[in-house]
Amino acid sequence: MTNATGRRTVALLAGLCLAATGASAQDVSGQWLTQGGKARVNIASCGAKLCGTLVWLSEPNDADGQPKRDVRNADTGKRNRPLIGVPILLGMERDGPGRWKGEIYNAEDGKTYTAFLTPVSADEVKVEGCVMGGLVCKEQRWTRAR
């Protein structure tokens, strides 16, 4: 192998390694459909952290035709706010390579849990809500909305 061919080969391999590194550090910004397709969450930066806001519900209205409200929120002052627009991923910070840690708000029970967000691929993230310091977790897989 000539010197020029060797340099091209090394450059090509370096480029492939950089591309693979970029693929493993997925960009999680954008809209995600929750498991079961009941809701869509927009994930975006909020300063140096990530946040996620509920932007769509498959059933946005209650039985009376009114927008669903955050009726189970532990903060009684927030119980009348519409669910669409509620922040549900809160203060997500990098927790090592390829994972984010913060909190997740569950409007179904009105509680906030420790959360982990891990990109699985460009079109899927694993979202975990945990109690007891992360000992007990429930997992969902969200897919990128198209």
LUMRO-738020 format. One record per residue (C-alpha): residue in three letters; z, y, x. Coordinates in pm, 1 decimal. Example, Ala and Ser with C-alpha at 12.3 -4.5 7.8 and 13.67 -1.06 7.14 Angstrom:
   rest         c3         c2         c1
    ala      780.0     -450.0     1230.0
    ser      714.0     -106.0     1367.0
//
This chain:
   rest         c3         c2         c1
    met        0.0        0.0        0.0
    thr      -94.9      340.3      135.6
    asn      153.4      623.0      158.1
    ala      -19.5      815.4     -124.8
    thr      -24.4      507.1     -348.7
    gly      342.5      445.0     -271.9
    arg      434.8      803.1     -364.0
    arg      242.7      774.2     -693.1
    thr      418.0      446.5     -772.1
    val      760.0      597.3     -698.6
    ala      675.4      904.5     -909.6
    leu      559.9      682.8    -1197.6
    leu      876.9      471.3    -1181.6
    ala     1094.1      784.5    -1167.6
    gly      912.5      922.1    -1471.6
    leu      966.7      597.8    -1662.2
    cys     1336.7      601.9    -1574.2
    leu     1370.1      961.5    -1696.0
    ala     1188.5      874.5    -2019.1
    ala     1420.3      579.0    -2075.0
    thr     1724.5      798.9    -2014.9
    gly     1597.6     1051.0    -2270.6
    ala     1539.3      774.2    -2524.0
    ser     1895.8      648.0    -2490.8
    ala     2041.8      997.6    -2538.8
    gln     1890.7     1040.9    -2886.0
    asp     1882.5     1379.6    -3051.0
    val     2084.1     1338.6    -3369.6
    ser     1995.8     1680.8    -3510.2
    gly     1816.6     1677.0    -3843.7
    gln     1857.6     1523.6    -4186.7
    trp     1996.9     1173.6    -4235.5
    leu     2002.7      953.8    -4543.8
    thr     2337.6      780.5    -4584.7
    gln     2360.7      405.2    -4624.5
    gly     2266.1      318.9    -4980.7
    gly     2061.6      638.9    -5014.7
    lys     2321.6      830.5    -5219.0
    ala     2327.4     1143.1    -5001.4
    arg     2149.1     1335.7    -4729.2
    val     2339.5     1503.3    -4446.6
    asn     2201.4     1774.5    -4219.4
    ile     2337.2     1741.0    -3865.4
    ala     2312.0     2050.6    -3646.7
    ser     2495.5     2216.8    -3361.2
    cys     2788.3     2439.1    -3446.1
    gly     2861.8     2599.4    -3113.0
    ala     2909.2     2330.0    -2847.6
    lys     2982.0     2069.8    -3115.7
    leu     2788.3     1894.8    -3392.1
    cys     2855.4     1934.5    -3762.3
    gly     2706.3     1768.8    -4067.2
    thr     2667.8     1922.6    -4412.2
    leu     2589.8     1747.8    -4739.4
    val     2251.7     1886.7    -4850.3
    trp     2133.0     1644.8    -5119.8
    leu     2273.8     1387.8    -5363.6
    ser     2075.0     1124.3    -5551.7
    glu     2291.2     1213.0    -5853.9
    pro     2384.7     1579.3    -5804.5
    asn     2523.1     1639.9    -6153.9
    asp     2819.9     1501.9    -6345.5
    ala     2812.2     1354.3    -6698.9
    asp     2811.4     1707.2    -6844.9
    gly     2505.2     1808.3    -6642.6
    gln     2707.8     2031.3    -6409.2
    pro     2687.9     2011.5    -6028.3
    lys     2933.7     1753.5    -5893.0
    arg     3242.8     1915.7    -5745.7
    asp     3482.6     1825.1    -5465.8
    val     3748.4     1721.2    -5720.4
    arg     3942.9     1482.2    -5493.3
    asn     3991.3     1725.0    -5203.4
    ala     4350.4     1730.2    -5075.7
    asp     4321.9     2110.2    -5061.8
    thr     4347.8     2210.0    -5429.5
    gly     4172.7     2540.2    -5350.7
    lys     3853.4     2348.8    -5262.6
    arg     3837.5     2120.4    -5565.4
    asn     3604.0     2345.0    -5762.5
    arg     3338.9     2383.3    -5489.8
    pro     3005.5     2203.8    -5541.4
    leu     2965.4     1891.9    -5325.4
    ile     2625.2     2004.1    -5202.9
    gly     2704.1     2231.9    -4909.5
    val     3034.2     2062.5    -4817.6
    pro     3079.2     1999.1    -4443.2
    ile     3143.0     1627.6    -4391.8
    leu     3097.4     1577.6    -4015.0
    leu     3341.9     1809.0    -3844.0
    gly     3371.8     1914.6    -3480.3
    met     3179.5     1625.2    -3327.7
    glu     3208.5     1639.1    -2946.0
    arg     3052.5     1417.0    -2680.5
    asp     3271.4     1112.3    -2620.3
    gly     3095.1      957.8    -2325.3
    pro     2724.2      887.9    -2295.3
    gly     2549.4      831.9    -2625.6
    arg     2846.3      882.7    -2857.5
    trp     3011.3     1168.5    -3046.1
    lys     3370.0     1189.0    -3173.1
    gly     3516.8     1418.6    -3435.2
    glu     3611.5     1389.8    -3800.2
    ile     3441.6     1284.5    -4121.6
    tyr     3535.0     1406.2    -4467.5
    asn     3506.4     1148.3    -4745.4
    ala     3460.5     1328.0    -5078.4
    glu     3513.8      999.4    -5266.2
    asp     3884.0      997.4    -5174.6
    gly     3928.5     1357.1    -5054.0
    lys     4050.8     1251.5    -4708.8
    thr     3939.7     1326.3    -4354.4
    tyr     3918.3     1051.7    -4092.2
    thr     3852.1     1019.1    -3720.2
    ala     3477.9      962.4    -3679.3
    phe     3234.4      830.8    -3423.4
    leu     2859.9      895.0    -3431.7
    thr     2639.9      672.5    -3216.0
    pro     2259.9      689.8    -3203.2
    val     2107.6      344.0    -3242.6
    ser     1745.5      457.2    -3224.9
    ala     1541.5      770.5    -3294.3
    asp     1563.4      685.8    -3666.2
    glu     1911.8      534.2    -3703.8
    val     2269.9      636.6    -3628.0
    lys     2591.7      442.0    -3665.3
    val     2867.4      643.2    -3833.3
    glu     3224.2      512.2    -3820.5
    gly     3524.0      647.8    -4008.6
    cys     3854.4      528.9    -3860.7
    val     4228.7      527.5    -3925.4
    met     4526.0      429.3    -3710.7
    gly     4386.5      591.9    -3397.2
    gly     4055.0      409.2    -3424.9
    leu     4202.0       61.6    -3473.3
    val     4054.4       17.9    -3820.2
    cys     3704.1      151.5    -3882.0
    lys     3438.3      131.7    -4151.7
    glu     3078.2      162.8    -4041.7
    gln     2762.7      291.8    -4204.9
    arg     2409.0      310.0    -4073.7
    trp     2223.7      630.4    -4160.0
    thr     1846.4      660.7    -4134.3
    arg     1650.9      971.0    -4044.1
    ala     1513.1     1137.7    -4357.8
    arg     1138.0     1186.1    -4363.1
//
